[in-house]
Amino acid sequence: MAVPALGASRDGNNGCRKYSPSTNMEESPREAWAQFPAWSSSRKARTGPSLASVLNDLPSAATLRYRGPGVLPWGTLDENDDEGRSLQAFAETAQMESQPSRELPWPMQARRAHRKSQAREQVASGSESRAAYWTQQLSRTKGKMKEGFQTIQPWAWTLKKIGGQFGAGTESYFSLLRFLLFLNLGASVIEVCMKLIPTWLEGAPPGPPGPNISSPCGSYIPHTQGLVTFPTQLFNLLSGEGYLEWSPLFYGFYPPRSNLAITYLCSVFAIGLIYLLFILHRSVSGLKETLLAESDVLTSYSHRVFSAWNFGLCGDMHVRLRQRIILYELQVDLEEAAVRRRATEQTLGQRVKVWSMRALLNLLVLALLGAAFYGIYWATEYTVTLQETPVVQQTPLLKLLVNYLPSIFISVFNFVLPPAFAFIASLEGYTHSRQIVLILLRTVFLRLASLVFLLFSLWNQITCGGNMEAEECKACGYNYKEIPCWETRLGQEMYKLVLFDLLMGLLVTLLIQFPRKILCGLCPGALGRLSGTLEFQVPDEVLGLIYAQTVVWVGSFFCPLLPLINTAKFLILFWLKKITLFSIYSPASRTFRASTANFFFPLVLLVGLAISAVPVLYSIFLIPPSKLCGPFQGKLSIWAQIPESIESLPQTAQNFLYFLGTQAFTVPLLIVSSILMMYTVALANCYGRLISELKRQIETEVQNKVFLAQRAVALSSRNGVS
């Protein structure tokens, strides 16, 4: 408690402080405290227990931990030497105080003296004071730069308005969308600088291979011969074939040049590292917010009511937005508290019934996921077979549908199953935040696993099911008869997924959501109630973003301009979702914590990044590159370009780079990393113990206040009776 930690002089009975209006500004803290005159003038006029005896009964008086060093128990000082002994105790305490003077619970004269003594010590310390000064200036500059960056962030006011009207969960979706948009913009700049520009630095790239050019691995004719009709042009635009197949959009366009091959490969690792660092930074920031928000101290209603208001707000609009945000936070707390209270009141039979229901519902979820995966695998396997039928070849529209068959199956399952998962989660009896997490987990498993099944089907076609001794794959290491340029084929599939995802979003908004809102507004009766009120489904929308970004991560190696296309897509999506949010959707009847979104969404992004890295790294290290297209023609693997490039360097550089791959470098690096990790863990444990001590101190302060309030009530009632 702060009172006994002061170490100030006390009267033997009532402990009143000695105050004096005049204190010299140059005095020490000891002298400033010493000039407060006698405190016991009113002590004899009061009856009942002394203040010292009351303070000795406080919960915090049982230990010196909260009173500080040099502080004697209340009421143990003799009246004659009260001032001298307490001043000595105060001097011992003041010597150990390191916090600023304005934060000390002292009289103003003592604070001024303490500040002047600190200034003299800083002048005497010399270089240490200068280092502390520059550290403080650097910290202030960093804080100002952070505030300035936050003020110039695009759509900052839009996100604040969305959070105030629709809740923090909806705001987290738009914040994640903005974050991914800028990540894709940065990746697009790197792609242009490391792939497009080096392609033309050494001269114009060669044209597509002619029909007469052949090799042991067959021939590759990307362009359609003869007159091209408009339906065919539209088909090529949507499928990435024809004139787009031999363009900077896809891998096969880039010529086999050594410098270009190095920059092409290095750009993949550079972009992946940038993605990883930014997502980790966002995840750590979200984890801090989650730990703080889910602690008992910050989620209490008193914190929401008394500490959540921002007194720097200006304008009625900002005030109303802040009021709505606090309202949503209280609503979430009350909903989850009600669910937890009902769960604690359940009997054993009710709990068995709930867990049985949850087991059956999870079996239903697994059945739905299995059906979806089988449908995607079937669509991918039979696409090539259907494309060779005469009916499909003669009908452009049917050919387009067959080409988009895997994308159609994936989009249909992603559109139908998430609402089913939401309905199932509502029957399981969890809190709303737990339901959000379950829906997210099931939906992300559906979306990412469907992409994995698509990639597995393509891998099965490219590598002949992993059998390199098969007739189609024996000559070149891949199925050159059906897929002469397999990298471009993978890029086309990812290109179609991104494009079809955007088209599906536009069609759903224009053909389903807008008519449904109009019908709900024009028909206030039973038909309007049947159409229902549209609410922004944050889990489904967020998983759509993560799925689209994972597709881009997989396809950016095979379709270098895919991040640029995704940047334009996210920009269109941001404005489309913003318009539909304010014109169609209503505020959600049930919201969830922004802390859950700020940590869980980047965590799912990390999972998507890890999944996308597997096929890309597998293609780089294990699958032989195409012999008729791309910058790595004639190599045993794409990675083989790196050792060949190292051999062209000077001997010193070669020795250094090879040393980085030896045990003499990796073992010490592992040891140093382990030591740093252990140090970080130990430091985190120390901080954790300190936080626990501070929490216990806060609890003791609360107990002290309750105790004092009870004693005050008891004394008041006793005086009233007497």
N, C-alpha and C positions, 0 to 999 in steps of 0.2 A: 504494500500500500504506500501511496506517496507521502502520507502524513508522517508516519514514523520514520521514514527514510530521510527526513530533512535534517535531523541532528540538531535542531535548534534548541534553545534553552526553554525549560518548562517550569512552571510553578509546582510546588510539591503537591498541591491538592487539585487545582483545576486546570493547570497546564496552559493558561492564557499566554499569548505572545506579547512581547514588549515592543512597542512601536514608537518611533521618534521621527518627527517630520524633517529634522535637519541631520544630514549626513554629508560629510565631505566627499567630493567626487573622486579624490585621489586615494581614498582609504582602501584598505584590503577588505576582502570579504569578512575576515574575523572582526575588524573594527566596525564595519557596517552593521554587522549583527549585534556588536557589543553596545551600540548606542541606543538600543530600545529600552526605555525605562521600566520601572517595576510593573509586574503583571498581576500582582495578587491583591490589588485594591478592592476588587469586587468579590474576592473569593469568600470572605467571611460572611458576606451578606447572603450567600446562597446556601441552600440546604440540600440534603440528599447525597448520593454517591458522587465522588469527585470524577472529573474527566479522565484523570490518569487511571483510575480503577476501571473505568469503562473501556478505555483504549487498551488496557492490558488484557481484556477479555476478547479482543478481536481475534478472528481466526488467523490473521497474518502476524499477530504478536507472538505466536508460538515459536517462531524461527527468525533468525537474523537475515534470512535470504532476501526478504523483501524490505528490510529496514536499512540495509547498507552497512558498511564497516564503520566502526567507531560510535555506534548509536547505542545508548544505554536504554534499558527498559523504562517504560513510562512510570513516573512517580518515584523512582529510586534515588533521585538527586536530593541532596540536602539543600535547604533554602539558602544557606549562606554561601556554599560553593557551587550553587546551581549554575550561575553564569559562567564561571571559569571552566568547569568540567564540560559543559555543553559546548562551549566555544572550542575547546580542544577536540571534542568529537567531531564538531563541524569542520574544523581544519583538516582532520584526517579524511573526512568524506570529500571535501572540496578538492583535495589534491588528486583524488581518483576520478573526479568528474571529467568526462571528455565530450559531453554533448554541448551544443550551443547554449549561450546564456539565456536566450529567450525561452528555451524549453525547460529551464530549471524552475521548480516551485519555490522561488525565493522572493523576498521583497525587491523592489526596483533598485534600491541603493546597493544591495548585495550583488544583484545581477550586473550592474555597471562596474563595480569593483572587480568582479570575476572576469568580465570581458576585457578590462584593461590589463589584468594580470595575464590573461591568455595572449593578448597582443604583445606584451613584453616578452613572453616566452617564445613566441613565433619569431620576433626580431632576433632574439638570442640564438635561436636554432639555425639561422642562416640558410644554408642550401635546402634543408628540409622544408622550411617555410616556403621557399620559392617553388619547390617541387609540389607541395600541397596546393599552392596558389594556381600553378598551371594545370594541375589535375582538376581543380574546381572549375577553372575557366573552360577546360576541355569538356567537362561534363555539362556545363551550361550551354556551350555551343552545340553539343550533340543533341541536347533536349530541344533547343530552338530549331535546329535543322529538322528534327523529327516532327515538331509541330508544324513547321512550314511545309514539309512534304505532305502531311495529312491535309493541310488546307488546300493544296493544289491537286489533290487526287481527283481524277475524273469521277463524276456522278456521286460525289460525297453527299450533297444535299439530297439527291434522289434516294440513296440508301437510307439516310436518316428518316426521310418521309415514309419510306416503305416500312421501316422498323416501327415507327410510331403508329401507323395505321393497320398493319397486318401482323405485327409481332416480330420478335428477333429471329425466329426460325426462317421466315420468308426473307428477311434481310440477309441472313447468312447465305442463302442460295445466290442472291445477286452479288454478294461479296465474293463468293467462290467463282462465279461467272466472270467477274471483272479480273480476278487473279489469273484465271486460266487464259483469258484474252490477252493479257500482257505477256504471259509466258509464251504463248504461241507467236506473238509479235516479235519477241526477242529471238525465238528459234527461227522465224522466217528471215530475220536479218542475217543470222549466222549462216543459214542455208544459201542465201544469195551471195554472201561474201566468200564462202568456202567451196561452193559448187558451181553456181552459175557464172560468176565472174572469171574464175580460172579456166572455164571451158572455152571462153573466147579470147583469153590472153595469149594463147599459143596459136591463134588462127581460128577460122570458122570451123565448127565441127563437121565431119563428113555426113553425107546424106544416108538414107536408109539403104540396106543391102538390096541389090537388084534380084530379079527372079532367077537369073542365070547363075548366081553365086551359090555354091554349095560346098559342103564340107562333110567329113565323116559323121558329124552331128546333125546332118540334114540342112535345111534352108529355112530362112526367116524372112517373111514378107509382111511387114507391118501395115503397109498402105493398101487400100482397096484399089484395084486396077479398073480403069474405065470411068464412065460418067457416074457421078454420085448424086443420087436423088436427095430431096429434102428430108424425107423420113429416115434415110440412111445417115444423113448428117446429124439429125436429132438423136438417132440411136448412138452414133459415135460420141456425141457430147455427153450423153448420160452413162455410157458404159466405159468410156476411156479408150475406145478402139479407133481404128482408122487414122485420121490425121492427128489425133491426140496421142496415139500410141508411140509415134516417133516425134516427140516434142520434149522440151525441158521438164515437162510434168512427170516423166517416168524415167526409171533407171536406164533403160536400153538406149536412150538418146545420147548419153555421155560417152565420148570416145575413149579408147584405151591409151591414156597418157599417164606416165608415171607420177608426175607432179599432181595431176588431177586425182589420180587414184588415192594418193596419200591424203590430200585435203578432204576428199570425199569420205574416207574412212575416219579421219580424225574429227570431222564435224559431228559424226554420230556420237562419239564418246564425249565430246565437249558439250553438246546439247543435253545428253543424258545426265552429265554431272551437274549442269546448271539446273535442270529440272529437279534433281535430287536435293540439292542444297536449298533451293527456295521452298520446296515442299516440306523439308525437314524443319526449316526455320518457322514456317507457318504451323507445323504440327506442334513444335515445342511451345510456341506462343499460345496456341489453343489449349495445350496441356496445362499450362500455368493457370489460364482462366478457368479451366474445368476443375482443377484442384481447389482453387479459391472459392469458386461458386458452389461446389458440393460440400464444402466444409460446414460444420454446424454453426460456426459464428456468422458467416456471410449469408447463409440461406435462412436465417431467422427472420421472422416478420418484423422485429424491431429494426433490423438493418434496412429492410425495404421501406419502412415507413419513415424512419428518422434520418437515414444516412444516404438514401438513393437520390435525393433531389440535388439538382445542379443550380446553385444560386447565381451563376453567371449567365443564365439564359436571358435573352432579350427578344421581345416580341411575343404576341399571342400564339403564333403558329408553333414556335419552338416549345412554349409552355405546354400546349395541348399535346404535342408529340411526346414530350417527356412524361406527361401524365398517363398517356396510353401505354407507354413502355412499362411503367411501374405497374399499371393495372394488369398487363399481360403476365408480368413476373409473379405477382401475387396470385393470379389465377392458376398458374402452373403449380405453385407451391401448395395451394389449397386442394387442387385436384389430386396431386400425388399424396398428400397427407391423408385425404379421405380414402384412397385406395389402400394405403398401408394400414390404416386403422381397421378397415374391413377385413384385411388379410390376417391381422392379429386376433380378430374376434372369431375366426373360423374354427369349427370343431375338427376332430381328426377325420370323421367321415366326409366332411366337406372338402378337406384338403386332399383326401384320396380321390374324390370325384374330380377335383380341379386338375390334379396331375394326370389322371387317366384321360381326361378330355385333351389336355395338352399333348399327350403321347399320340393319340389318334389324329389330332390335327397336324402334328409333325410328320406322321406317315403320309397324310394326304399331300402335304407340301413336297415330300420326296417323290411321290407318284407324279405330281404335276411337273416337277423338274425333269424327271426321267423321260416323260413324254415329249417335253420340249427339246431335250438334247437329241433324242432319236429323230425327231422331225428335222432338225437342222442337219444332222449327219446324212440323212436320206436325201435331202435337197441338194447338198453339196456333192454327194457321190454321183447322183444321176443327172446333174446339170450337163456334163459333157455328153452323156448318152442322148439326152433329149435334144441337144443342139445339132446333132448329126442327122436327125430325122428330116425327111423332105418337107413335111408340113411346116416345121419350125423355120427351115431355111427359106421358104417361099413367103412367109408372113412376117413382116418387120415387127409388128406389134407383139406377136407371139414370141419372136426371137428375143425381144427386149425383156419380156416377162420371164423367159427361161434364164436369161443372163442374170436377172435380179432375183431369181428364186431363193438363193440362200439369204439375201438381204431381206426379202419379203417375209420369210419364215422367222428370222430373228426379230424383225420389227413387230410382227404380229404377236409373237410370244412376249416381247417386252411391253407391248401395249395392253395385253389381256391379263397376264399373270400378276403384275403388281397390285391392281385393285383386289384381286383374289387374295393375295397375301395380306393386304390391309384388313380385309374382312375376317380372315382367319385369325390375325393378331388381336382383333377386337374381342374375339371369343375366348382368349386364353387367360384373361383376368389380370394382366400386368398393368403397371402404371403407364401413363401415356409416353413418357420418355423411354421406358423399356420397350413399349410397342414400336416406337420409332426405330430403335436400334435393331429389333428383330426384323422389321420390314426392310430396313437398309441391308442387313446381312443377307436375307433371302434374295432380295432384288439384285444386289451386287453379285451374288453367286450365280444368279440366272444370267445376268448380262455378260459377266466376264467368262463364265463357263461356256456360254453359247459361242463367244468369240474363240475360246480355246478349241471347241469342237470344230468350228469352221477351219481354223488353222491346221488342226489334225487331219481333216479331210484333204486339205490342199497339200499337206506334207505327204499324205498317202499317195496322191496323184503324182507329185514331183519325184519322189524317191522310190516309186514302185512298191509302196508298203514297207520301205526299209530294206528291201532285197536288192542289193546292188548287182547281183549276179543274174537278174532277170534280163530277158532279151532287150527290152526297151531301155534299160539303164546301164547295161554292161559297157557300152562303148564310151559314154561321156560322163557317167556317174549320176545322171538324172534322166527323166523321161523326155528325151528331146523330140520324139515324134509327136506327142500331143502338146507339149509345152516347150517350144524351142527357146523361149526367153522367160524362164520361170520367175525371175525377179520382177519383170514388168507385169506378169500375171498376178503376182501377189499385190503389187501396187494398184492394179486395176480393181481387185476385190476390195481393198481398203478404201479406194476412191469411191466406189459404188456405195459402200456402207456409210461413209460420211455424207455423200450427196443424198442418199435415200433417207437418212435420218433427218436431214433438213427439210426435205420435201414432206415427209410424214408429219413433222411438227407444224408446217404451214397448213397442210390439209386438215389436220385435226382442229387447229384453231379456227380456220375459215368455215369448215363444213360441219363441225360438231359443236364447238364451244359457243361461237357467236349465235348460231340458230337456237341453241338450247337456252341461252340467256334471253334472247328475244321472246321465245316461247314462254319462259318463266315470267317475264314482265307483262306480256299481253294477256296471259291466262291466269288470273289470280285464283281461280277455283281449283278443282281437283286435278285438272291437267297441269296447271302450274306447279302444284305441290308434287305431282308425280315427276316432273322434270327436275325438281330439286334446286337447291342453291349451290352454285359452284364455289368450291373452296380450293385454294392453291395447295396442291399436294407436294409438300417439300421433299419427302424421301424419294418419290418417283422422279421428280424434276432433277434433283441432285444426282441421282444415279444415272440419269440420261446424260448429264454433263460428263461424269466420270467415264461412262462407257464410250462416249464420243472421243474423249481425250485419249483413252487407251487405244482406240482404233488408230488415232493419229500417231501415237508412239510406235505402234507396230509398223505402220505403213510409211513413216517418214524416211526410212532407209531406201525403200523401193519406189517411193513417190516423193521426191525431194520438196516439191512445192505444196505438199499436203498441209503443213503448218500454216502456210499463207491462206490456203482455202479455209482452214478451220478458223483462222482469225476473222475472216469476213463472215463466216457462218456464226461465230459467237457474237459478233457485232450486230448482225441482223437479229439474232435470238434475243439479245439484251433489250433492244428497242421493242421487239414484238412482245416479249413477256411483260415488259413495263406497261405497254399500252393495254394489253389484255388484263393485267392485274388490276389496274384502276378502273377499267370499263366493264369487266365481266365478273371478276371474282369478288367475293365478300370476305371479310375477316374471318379467320378460322375459329370455329367454336371451341376447338381444343388446340392449344399450342404446346411447345416444348422449349426447353432451355436452349439459349444460344450457346452456352458453354459446351453442350453435347455436340452441337453442329460444328463449332470451331475446332474441336479436337477430332471428332469421328470422321468428318468429311476429308480432311487431309490424310488421315490414316488410310482410308479407302483409296485415296489417290496413290499413296505409296504402294498399296497392294496392286493396283492397276499398273503402276510403273514396273514393279517386279515381274508381273506376268508378261508384260510386253517385252521385257528385256530377254526373256527366254528364247522366243523364236528368232529374234534379231541376232543374238549371239550364236545360236545354233546355225543360222544361215552363214554367218561370218566365218566360223571356225570349221564346220563339218561338211556342209553341202558344197560341192564344186560349183564355181560360177559358170554362167552360160558362156558357151564358146562363140556365140554369134552376136552378142550385144553387151553393152556395159563397159565400164573402165577397167574391169578385171579379167578381160578375155585371156584365155591361155594359161591361167594360174591354177594350181592345184586346189587352192582355197582363196577366199577373199583376204584372209589374214596373211597369206604368204607374201603379199606386197610389202608388209612392214619389214620382215627380215631382209628382203632384197634391197629395200631402201637403206637399211642400216649398213649393209655391206658397202654401199657407195660412199659412206662418210669417212672422214679421216680415222686413223687407227685409234687415236686417243678417244674420240667420241664413241667409236665402236666398243672399246674396252669399258668405258663408263656405262654405256647402255646395257651391255651384257652383264656388268657387275650388279646392276639393279635387279636382275633376275636370278642371281645366285643366292645360296644360303647365307653367305657372309654378309649380305645386306638385309635379307628378309628376317633372319633370326634376331639380330639386334633391334630391328624395327618392331618386331612382335613383342620383344621384351619391354622396350620403351613404351609402346602402346599399352601393354598390360599394366605397367607401373602408373602411367597417367590415368588409366581407367580406375585402378584401385584408389589412387589419390582422389579422383573425382567422387567415387562412391563414399570414401571416408569423409570427404568434405560435405557431401549431401547428408550423410548420417549425423554429422555435427550440427548442421543447420536444422535437421529434423528434430534433434533433441532440444535445440534452442527454441524452436517454435513450440514444442511441447511445454517447455518451461514457461514461456510467455503465455500460452493458453491457460496453464494452471494458475499463473499469476492473475490473469483476467478473472478466472473463476473465483479466486480468493477475494479480489476486489468486489465482486458482486456479493459474495457472502458478507463482507464487511459492511456494505451499504445496507443489506437486509437486516443485519444485526443492529446497526445503529438506528435504523428506522423503527425496529421493534422496541428498542430501549427508549427512544424518544416518545413513542406512543405510550409505553408503560409509565414513564415519568409524568407525562402530561395527564394521564388518567389519575395517577396518584395525587398530583397537585390539585386536580379538580375535586377529588373526594375530600382532601384535607381542607 
